[in-house]
Amino acid sequence: MIGTALIISLVSNTEGLNVLVDNVLSKIGVNNIFITPSGTLSVRAGQRESLKLTDTDVMLLSNLPGVKAVSPFYLSRGKLTGGGLEQTVSIIGLDPTLTYQVLPDLEIYQGEELSPNDMAMIAIGYDVAFPPGESGKSIPLYSTVTLELTVEGQRVTKSFTVGAIYKKFGSTPYLDVDKSIMITIPQARSIFKSTSYPSIVVIVESTDFVEPTLEALNNIYGKDADLISPLTIVKQVKIILNNFTIFLSVVASIALVVAGVGIMNTMFMTIMERTKEIGILRALGFSQKDVAKIFLMESTLIGVIGGLLGMVLGSLLALSLGGMFSSFLIGTSGNPVIYQPNVTPTILANSFLFAVVVGLLSGIYPALRAARLDPVQALRAE
């Protein structure tokens, strides 16, 4: 029972983490690749200079095989004032026509989409419009807000109108969309006053093109650029979680092995206590095979009962551990990440089958010992 419960609770929680990783990273779009200058110096035209991403790079990358779209990508921090609130926000600069390809799960709550060349309107995240803990305060749609940030040591202040408010989006590994504002590329150029881009996002047609595109980008930029791919992160995290699942399964299986030894010991004690009964059965015409079957069925029954009880206990333990593990997972917004253990029929069936097999195997040797007892000597036993 304990071994089965441990296997179910530990494996279902790691499976739950697998599902959580898939859900979180898919919000950013697994077909996306982010290119950012690495900060190292490169040799270009005989001079050492840091990599600068420009419109030339955007055009070059647009022509790569399998590439669906390319857009400059800005990510910065600033202070937003509006609706009687002053709050620190993330600033995301992106072509509005590609917003839902970069962030597939994003939806508008109020307002309308920004146009690609909009200079007056911005879109804001749900927590920016309705800050948690600020009861009664909000930034209404079509209200005027002021954005203040520091660019190259100089303070820049811009005023905008809120053209859209997004629905609650949730946590992602490196973007807190709910606490962000979205601006267009022309707005970003005006704010940051630079002909180069801090980052470029490449959107490929399908996941099949992610690896070939990463290879092509490595050939183009080498060590001058850092490449971030949500799909690659998903694969790496899944490998780690799968290895962790195997490790936990082995640890939990040790409990079942110990249980098997306990079952075997119990069956030996049963043989000693029922030696005279075995002699009577043999005297009544039971064959060695019949006696072996009786003891084998009893040990298997112990495995069946333990497996059934373990399934119930394991499911309850999985839910308890899920709540405990969630408290250790903190999202980008600083709030705990809630996830559900994935107690699947496959996990339950495999764990139950394992318990039954352990019971069966543990009873084989004691059953053979019982069957081979001399009937005459067994009848004389006290």
BELBEL-V379115 format. One record per backbone hydrogen bond with DSSP energy under -1.0 kcal/mol. NH is the residue of the N-H (numbers start at 0). CO is the residue of the C=O. Records with the same first field share a line. If there is no record, write none. Layout:
NH = CO, CO
This chain:
4 = 0
5 = 1
6 = 2
7 = 3
8 = 4
9 = 5
10 = 6
11 = 7
12 = 8
13 = 9
14 = 10
15 = 11
16 = 12
17 = 13
18 = 14
19 = 15
20 = 16
21 = 17
22 = 18
23 = 19
24 = 20
25 = 21
27 = 24
31 = 28
32 = 201
33 = 227
34 = 199
35 = 225
37 = 223
41 = 48
43 = 46
46 = 43
48 = 41
57 = 53
58 = 54
59 = 55
60 = 56
61 = 57
63 = 60
66 = 63
67 = 202
68 = 202
70 = 200
72 = 198
73 = 92
75 = 90
77 = 88
78 = 147
79 = 86
80 = 145
81 = 84
84 = 81
86 = 79
88 = 77
89 = 178
90 = 75
91 = 180
92 = 73
93 = 182
97 = 94
100 = 97
101 = 97
102 = 98
105 = 102
108 = 164
109 = 164
111 = 162
117 = 114
121 = 160
122 = 181
123 = 163
124 = 179
127 = 177
128 = 124
129 = 125
133 = 130
136 = 133
138 = 128
141 = 161
142 = 139
144 = 159
145 = 80
146 = 157
147 = 78
148 = 155
150 = 153
153 = 150
155 = 148
157 = 146
159 = 144
160 = 119
161 = 142
162 = 121
163 = 121
164 = 109
165 = 123
166 = 106
178 = 175
179 = 176
180 = 89
181 = 122
182 = 91
187 = 183
188 = 184
189 = 185
190 = 186
191 = 187
192 = 188
196 = 52
199 = 34
200 = 70
201 = 32
202 = 68
203 = 30
204 = 65
208 = 205
209 = 206
212 = 208
213 = 209
214 = 210
215 = 211
216 = 212
217 = 213
218 = 214
219 = 215
220 = 216
221 = 217
223 = 220
225 = 35
227 = 33
232 = 228
233 = 229
234 = 230
235 = 231
236 = 232
237 = 233
238 = 234
239 = 235
240 = 236
241 = 237
242 = 238
243 = 239
244 = 240
245 = 241
246 = 242
247 = 243
248 = 244
249 = 245
250 = 246
251 = 247
252 = 248
253 = 249
256 = 252
257 = 253
258 = 254
259 = 255
260 = 256
261 = 257
262 = 258
263 = 259
264 = 260
265 = 261
266 = 262
267 = 263
268 = 264
269 = 265
270 = 266
271 = 267
272 = 268
273 = 269
277 = 273
278 = 274
279 = 275
280 = 276
281 = 277
282 = 278
283 = 279
284 = 281
285 = 280
290 = 286
291 = 287
292 = 288
293 = 289
294 = 290
295 = 291
296 = 292
297 = 293
298 = 294
299 = 295
300 = 296
301 = 297
302 = 298
303 = 299
304 = 300
305 = 301
306 = 302
307 = 303
308 = 304
309 = 305
310 = 306
311 = 307
312 = 308
313 = 309
314 = 310
315 = 311
316 = 312
317 = 313
318 = 314
319 = 315
320 = 316
321 = 317
322 = 318
323 = 319
324 = 320
325 = 321
327 = 324
330 = 334
333 = 330
336 = 328
341 = 11
342 = 340
343 = 341
347 = 343
348 = 344
349 = 345
350 = 346
351 = 347
352 = 348
353 = 349
354 = 350
355 = 351
356 = 352
357 = 353
358 = 354
359 = 355
360 = 356
361 = 357
366 = 362
367 = 363
368 = 364
369 = 365
370 = 366
371 = 367
372 = 369
377 = 373
378 = 374
379 = 375
